[in-house]
Amino acid sequence: MSSTQEEALQIFRDSKALLQGHFLLRSGLHSGHFFQCAQVCQYMDKVTRLIELLKPKLKAYPCDTVMAPAIGGLVVGQEVARQLGVRFVFAEKENDRLVLRRNFTFRPGERVLIAEDVVTRGGRVQECLDILKAHGAEAVAVATLVDRSGGQAKFTAPFVSLLELTFPTYAADCLPPELAKLPVTKPGS
């Protein structure tokens, strides 16, 4: 692990975004780790530093605008846009689908970087890509603080992450002994 990744991981630990123990996940599976990026997003100094660590990976993808899916990507997207010195817009849910509201628009060919806090399956990122395509804008890349997809998330634009975190999960009847002896916590999502 690089020193950049080690620093990012320590920021997540210090802000209690990355926890160890025995967790019952929303999926019903159990894990020895739980990650909640919203915990780190409470502290703008930490978000600023995480984006500073991510920014060198974004140099290859110049953009005019940063777009983020609400709610998870808002803080991250706004800070990416601030550090890049570009416009920031966001998509928000309407009838459980992301849409552009608030009179946000894109110029044809506008270069847009999609920013997200965490990608697990990539559904909200894909919805942002679909919005950009429908408006004639160009998705130059997808950037996230954490890729939890285990390499499974694939997009039509390059995918850049600061960290890749994949933790094993277990069915209740298949817990490893060291996890089974810990009290279970249900942290929520």
HUNORLIN-V361733 format. One record per run of one state. SS is the DSSP state (H for helix, E for strand, - for the rest). FROM is the first residue (numbers start at 1). TO is the last residue. If there is no record, write none. Layout:
SS|FROM|TO  SS|FROM|TO
This chain:
-|1|2  H|3|14  -|15|17  E|18|24  -|25|29  E|30|35  -|36|36  H|37|42  -|43|43  H|44|58  -|59|64  E|65|69  -|70|73  H|74|84  -|85|86  E|87|94  -|95|96  E|97|100  -|101|110  E|111|119  -|120|122  H|123|134  -|135|137  E|138|147  -|148|157  E|158|164  -|165|168  E|169|170  -|171|171  H|172|174  -|175|176  H|177|180  -|181|184  E|185|185  -|186|189
